[in-house]
């Protein structure tokens, strides 16, 4: 006596369905779990206005100035789109000297960076960042993400932009702990 072919086929379908590693449905947070947005680096998003009170000259700590080679006080400046502070590093010759700038962008995020070269994405401390070469100036910069629509850039400008990415990263590591 032969069995109908559909019985083993139905059994095979049931067994295969039981072996899946996926669970159907929609993921929901546990009761009482925070529901705020979290960027890919795992940090909770700060208040979008968190940079409003920040002063760019205060973001690079005084203890970091000497190790970075800064020779004078920071000089604040601003444009219609950003606030910044600049420090000079004098290495003895114009070709070796450079300027470090901390630039607060309250309304432009890392995704808004404009450059003629490739952007490299990395983490600086707890912040997502983008390393890029500045347009129109000879500089290397790290844009540290605060929110998707705000960032703080640490820019180093001088004669050799490629050689300035090391000092830019060192300065960014000093600025990062002070950021929201």
C-alpha positions as CSV (number, residue, x, y, z in Angstrom):
1,X,0.0,0.0,0.0
2,X,1.5,3.4,-1.0
3,X,1.1,6.6,0.9
4,X,-0.2,9.7,-0.9
5,X,2.7,12.0,-1.9
6,X,1.2,15.1,-0.2
7,X,1.6,13.7,3.3
8,X,5.5,13.6,3.3
9,X,5.5,17.0,1.5
10,X,3.3,18.6,4.1
11,X,5.5,17.1,6.9
12,X,8.6,18.5,5.2
13,X,7.1,22.0,5.0
14,X,6.2,21.9,8.7
15,X,9.7,20.8,9.7
16,X,11.4,23.5,7.6
17,X,9.1,26.2,9.0
18,X,10.1,25.2,12.5
19,X,13.8,25.6,11.8
20,X,13.7,29.3,11.0
21,X,15.8,31.7,13.0
22,X,13.6,34.7,12.5
23,X,10.6,35.7,14.5
24,X,7.7,37.4,12.8
25,X,6.2,40.6,14.1
26,X,7.2,44.2,14.9
27,X,9.9,45.0,17.4
28,X,8.6,47.2,20.3
29,X,10.6,48.6,23.2
30,X,10.1,46.9,26.6
31,X,7.7,48.8,29.0
32,X,9.7,51.6,30.7
33,X,12.5,51.5,28.2
34,X,13.8,54.8,26.9
35,X,12.3,55.7,23.5
36,X,14.7,58.5,22.4
37,X,16.7,58.3,19.2
38,X,20.1,56.7,19.4
39,X,22.7,57.2,16.6
40,X,24.7,54.3,15.3
41,X,27.5,54.9,17.8
42,X,25.1,54.1,20.7
43,X,25.1,57.6,22.3
44,X,21.7,59.1,23.0
45,X,21.1,62.2,21.0
46,X,21.6,65.4,22.9
47,X,19.2,68.3,22.9
48,X,19.3,69.9,19.4
49,X,20.0,73.2,21.0
50,X,22.9,71.8,23.1
51,X,25.5,73.7,21.1
52,X,23.8,77.1,21.5
53,X,25.5,77.9,24.8
54,X,28.9,76.3,23.8
55,X,31.8,78.7,23.2
56,X,34.3,77.4,20.7
57,X,37.3,78.8,22.6
58,X,36.3,76.8,25.7
59,X,36.1,73.5,23.8
60,X,39.9,73.0,23.5
61,X,41.0,72.6,27.2
62,X,43.9,74.8,28.4
63,X,45.8,71.7,29.5
64,X,45.9,70.5,25.9
65,X,47.3,73.8,24.4
66,X,51.0,73.2,25.2
67,X,51.1,69.5,24.1
68,X,49.5,70.6,20.8
69,X,52.1,73.3,20.3
70,X,49.8,76.2,20.6
71,X,51.7,79.5,21.2
72,X,49.0,82.0,22.0
73,X,45.4,82.6,23.1
74,X,42.5,81.5,21.0
75,X,40.9,84.1,18.7
76,X,37.1,83.9,18.4
77,X,35.4,84.6,15.1
78,X,32.0,83.9,13.6
79,X,30.1,83.8,10.3
80,X,26.4,83.6,9.5
81,X,26.6,79.8,9.6
82,X,29.2,79.0,12.3
83,X,31.2,80.1,15.3
84,X,34.8,79.4,15.7
85,X,38.0,79.9,17.6
86,X,41.5,79.7,16.2
87,X,44.9,79.0,17.8
88,X,48.3,79.3,16.1
89,X,51.0,76.6,16.2
90,X,54.4,78.2,15.3
91,X,57.0,75.6,14.3
92,X,59.7,78.1,13.3
93,X,58.9,78.3,9.6
94,X,55.8,79.3,7.7
95,X,55.8,76.0,5.8
96,X,55.7,73.9,9.1
97,X,53.4,76.2,11.1
98,X,49.6,75.8,11.1
99,X,46.3,77.0,12.6
100,X,44.0,74.9,14.7
101,X,40.3,75.9,14.6
102,X,37.3,74.6,16.5
103,X,34.1,75.4,14.5
104,X,30.6,75.0,15.8
105,X,27.9,74.2,13.2
106,X,24.5,74.4,14.9
107,X,22.5,73.7,11.7
108,X,24.7,71.5,9.5
109,X,25.6,67.9,10.3
110,X,28.3,65.5,9.2
111,X,26.1,64.5,6.2
112,X,26.3,68.1,5.0
113,X,30.1,68.3,4.7
114,X,31.2,69.6,1.4
115,X,34.7,68.5,0.1
116,X,36.4,67.8,-3.2
117,X,38.0,64.6,-1.8
118,X,36.8,61.4,-0.2
119,X,35.4,61.5,3.4
120,X,36.7,58.9,5.9
121,X,34.3,57.9,8.7
122,X,35.6,57.0,12.1
123,X,34.9,57.4,15.8
124,X,36.6,59.9,18.0
125,X,35.9,59.0,21.6
126,X,32.1,58.5,21.9
127,X,31.3,60.6,18.8
128,X,30.9,59.5,15.2
129,X,33.2,61.6,13.0
130,X,34.2,62.3,9.5
131,X,37.8,63.2,8.4
132,X,37.9,65.4,5.3
133,X,40.0,67.9,3.5
134,X,38.6,71.4,3.7
135,X,37.5,73.2,0.4
136,X,39.3,76.3,-0.6
137,X,41.9,76.1,2.2
138,X,44.9,73.8,2.8
139,X,43.5,71.9,5.7
140,X,42.5,68.6,7.2
141,X,39.4,68.5,9.5
142,X,37.4,66.1,11.7
143,X,33.7,66.8,11.9
144,X,32.3,65.4,15.2
145,X,28.6,64.6,15.0
146,X,26.5,66.1,17.8
147,X,23.1,65.4,16.2
148,X,22.2,64.6,12.6
149,X,21.9,68.3,11.9
150,X,24.8,69.7,14.0
151,X,28.5,69.1,14.4
152,X,31.8,70.5,15.7
153,X,34.7,70.6,13.3
154,X,38.3,70.6,14.4
155,X,40.3,72.0,11.5
156,X,44.0,72.3,11.0
157,X,45.2,74.5,8.1
158,X,48.6,75.1,6.8
159,X,51.0,74.3,3.9
160,X,50.6,70.5,3.7
161,X,47.0,69.3,4.4
162,X,48.0,65.6,4.3
163,X,50.5,66.1,7.1
164,X,47.9,68.0,9.2
165,X,45.5,65.1,9.7
166,X,47.6,63.8,12.6
167,X,47.5,67.1,14.5
168,X,43.8,67.5,13.6
169,X,43.0,64.1,15.2
170,X,45.0,64.9,18.3
171,X,43.2,68.2,18.7
172,X,39.8,66.4,18.1
173,X,40.6,63.9,20.8
174,X,41.1,66.8,23.2
175,X,37.9,68.6,22.2
176,X,35.6,65.5,22.1
177,X,35.1,65.0,25.9
178,X,33.7,68.6,26.2
179,X,31.0,67.9,23.6
180,X,27.4,67.1,24.3
